[in-house]
């Protein structure tokens, strides 16, 4: 049976680098250690659920994008065009 792998750690790493942040800097913004960020990126641990909105905001993505299956690109929220109704 095939399982879909979610790329939370890979998405965190990719978006952190796109924002020009180090693991230390991201950790400082979120009040966690660089080691915690490293564990998230290596998928050895997951961020606390209470940190997820702040993590997504710092990385400039939605929670949906943060949890999206691995893909070559994740479009930052600020670049996404929104339809006006």
RAFENZI-V140743 format. One record per residue. N is the residue number from 1. OMEGA is omega in degrees with one decimal (* if undefined). NEAR is the number of other ideal C-beta (glycine too) atoms within 8 Angstrom. Layout:
# RAFENZI-V140743
N|OMEGA|NEAR  N|OMEGA|NEAR
This chain:
# RAFENZI-V140743
1|179.5|2  2|175.8|3  3|176.2|4  4|179.4|5  5|177.0|6  6|-173.6|8  7|-178.9|10  8|-178.5|11  9|179.3|10  10|177.8|10  11|177.0|15  12|-179.3|15  13|-177.8|9  14|-177.3|9  15|177.1|14  16|-179.7|14  17|178.0|8  18|178.1|8  19|-179.9|9  20|-179.1|4  21|170.6|10  22|174.8|7  23|177.0|11  24|-177.5|7  25|178.5|8  26|178.1|13  27|-179.9|13  28|178.9|7  29|-176.7|9  30|-179.7|12  31|176.5|5  32|-179.2|8  33|174.6|6  34|178.4|10  35|177.3|6  36|178.5|11  37|178.4|15  38|179.0|9  39|177.2|9  40|-175.9|14  41|178.3|12  42|178.7|7  43|174.7|8  44|178.3|5  45|178.0|7  46|176.4|5  47|174.4|12  48|-177.1|6  49|179.7|5  50|179.1|4  51|-172.1|10  52|178.0|11  53|178.8|7  54|179.0|9  55|179.4|12  56|-179.6|12  57|179.6|7  58|-178.3|11  59|176.8|11  60|179.3|10  61|173.9|12  62|175.3|7  63|177.5|9  64|179.7|6  65|-179.7|12  66|-178.1|15  67|-177.8|8  68|174.2|11  69|-178.4|7  70|176.0|8  71|-177.7|7  72|-177.9|2  73|170.6|4  74|-176.0|10  75|177.3|7  76|-178.1|10  77|-174.7|9  78|178.9|5  79|-175.8|5  80|178.2|7  81|-179.8|3  82|177.8|4  83|178.0|4  84|-179.6|3  85|*|2
